[in-house]
Amino acid sequence: MTDALNTCAGAVLQQQVNGLWQHLGYFSKKYAKAQQKYSTYDRELLGIYMAIKHFRYLFEGNELTIFTDHKPLIYAFNKLESNCETPRRTRQLLFVSEFTTDIRYIQGERNAAVHALSRIETIHCPGAIDFSELALSQSTDIELNKPVLPDWIGRTHGTLTFRLTQVLSGHGCFGRYLCRLGREPTSGCHHCDTGDEDTALHTLQECPAWTEQRRQLVAFTGLDLSLPAVVRTMVGSRTGWDAVSSFCEHVMFAKEEAERERERTSLLRSRQRRTRRRRRSELDLRPP
């Protein structure tokens, strides 16, 4: 079940057992400023798209039905066949069609749980907690990797590469890192239209541009793509190390190529390539 307001989207993943609905998971996300200007149809469709992207690993391979209180969406795939949809709608509907084309209408009053999730702005936290800073600290905290540190040091396989190091450290061709260095005007991801910040975790876990590479990685790591889980997979076996390394090499190469193209076409001075400085740095690294 999904629902969307002007600023937020919400969804609940459920399964029916003996005629009763059981809740399996909840999703809620605030829209970016540009997304808040979408029409009602586009906001509701975007909510479905984001919910499926969030829950996909839980229902992939099973029968899926989407319930929405926006009735025009039940005819979305009929319009898709007529080739009269916008490119963004077409892209989102094609992604949804990989899992289901069964969209059904449900009255708003029967959608109470999802209504609450789509109104996250009305929920007030009793304390002043910076959730983004908390999430960042948890995702990069070295303490979470301490249990596998002895195995990492004593491993007999695997070599760290430049692109693998970028993903593990978060310092590399990511929007947040480049924005902090003044190389990007914003920290948003250039490879998807979710409005999310481009980080190593976003690349590993969420960005739809790398769905196929992520599918191959999940076969070795399981559904948990957090940094500690990825590191455990790497030190666990040579095959696991190679799977993570292959993901990083393919994805980071594509991100680097995209960044170079933006540098070539950008009119911003901060985005222009500093070829002379880099060439001089390379010369300084030459042995005497």
Sequence and secondary structure as in RCSB ss.txt:
>XXXX:A:sequence
MTDALNTCAGAVLQQQVNGLWQHLGYFSKKYAKAQQKYSTYDRELLGIYMAIKHFRYLFEGNELTIFTDHKPLIY
AFNKLESNCETPRRTRQLLFVSEFTTDIRYIQGERNAAVHALSRIETIHCPGAIDFSELALSQSTDIELNKPVLP
DWIGRTHGTLTFRLTQVLSGHGCFGRYLCRLGREPTSGCHHCDTGDEDTALHTLQECPAWTEQRRQLVAFTGLDL
SLPAVVRTMVGSRTGWDAVSSFCEHVMFAKEEAERERERTSLLRSRQRRTRRRRRSELDLRPP
>XXXX:A:secstr
 EEE SSEEEEEEEEEETTEEEEEEEEEEE  TTGGGS HHHHHHHHHHHHHHHHHHHHTTS   EEES GGGGG
HHHHHHTT S HHHHHHHHHHHTT   EEE  GGG HHHHHHTTGGG   SS   HHHHHHHHHH GGGGGGGHH
HHHT SS    HHHHHHHHS SS HHHHHHTTSSS  B SS SS  B  HHHHHHT GGGHHHHHHHHHHH S  
SHHHHHHHHHH HHHHHHHHHHHHHHHHHHHHHHHHHHHH   GGGS  HHHHHHHHHHTS  
